[in-house]
Amino acid sequence: MTQRISLTRYLVEQQRLEGHIPPELRLLIEVVARACKRISQAVNKGALGDVMGSAESENVQGEIQKKLDIIANEVLIEANEWGGHLAAMASEEMDSIYAVPNRYPQGEYLLMFDPLDGSSNIDVNVSIGTIFSVLKKPEGAQSVEESDFLQPGTSQVAAGYCVYGPQTTLVLTVGDGVAMFTLDREQGSFVLTEENVTIPEDTQEFAINMSNMRHWDEPVKRYIDECLQGKEGPRGKNFNMRWIASMVADVHRILCRGGVFLYPWDKREPEKAGKLRLMYEANPMSWLIEQAGGASTNGRQRILDLQPTKLHERVSVVLGSKNEVERVTGYHCGL
Ligand code: P6P
């Protein structure tokens, strides 16, 4: 049974005993966690809080923004800009980076986030979440530029998400395994409920949007077809399928019980490498999955090794149970 300690105590001990978290990074994580608590409260209000429905505006991705997308983005900006731990932020909901205003002290960290991932599920009461990734500002950088964010996923110093579902759960890594904290609404604080999270190397559960099947590349068609053939097919076992259309929820399930998640490149928009964004979706989720013993590739290469070229660039994603990811990647590489 995991000892029930608060997120604050966990971070203090990681800082003091393990030397993994400098004080400014501890502050950053606590501020993000507090912002997620506020987002959770707004999400939980639903129709009672006039937060549902469209904001009648589009984001940089060309997607219609929900009111809660904008609320969550504003909560994260306002919570983080004054603390002195950040130099700048970047968000799925903002075209360009947000440099911390000169009226506040500048810090050494860069924070990226998808403030509310899966927002198409908001109006139908299905789990959604906030995803975040932390980088260090390059040494000597005076004013922060977009190019300072373009670091591979291996450069992350912290990554995590908060899933707003039946429980509100913060999932975090600082490079020493994965820990989960459940929001105790009576105390008003996140409490450690799992640590050293481990994903089984094998699975019988895949997550993909099957409606896109006719658009997939051959290796993905082959992999899914073999899963669907079940016990009588080449895999010799039956598979189950899940697709929540909320990456945070699908990844959380995989961290809890294994599985493989695929959002591959497809022929609908061949000029795009995939649907999901590298910097603030695929990279933080890939680090969490690897820290839990899983694997994450774009079908051919380890996602964390990819060198970003644009802030909002997209990537094909195959992540989860190690042996399944290696199989899908092998099919792409002609094995
Ligand atoms: P589709 C949500 O919009 C998201 O970015 C991810 O959270 C999710 O995995 C995916 O898109 C769902 O995409 O095409 O199935 O609606």
Boltz pocket constraint, residues with backbone or C-beta under 6 A from the ligand:
constraints:
  - pocket:
      binder: B
      contacts: [[A, 117], [A, 118], [A, 119], [A, 120], [A, 209], [A, 245], [A, 246], [A, 247], [A, 248], [A, 263], [A, 275], [A, 276]]
      max_distance: 6.0
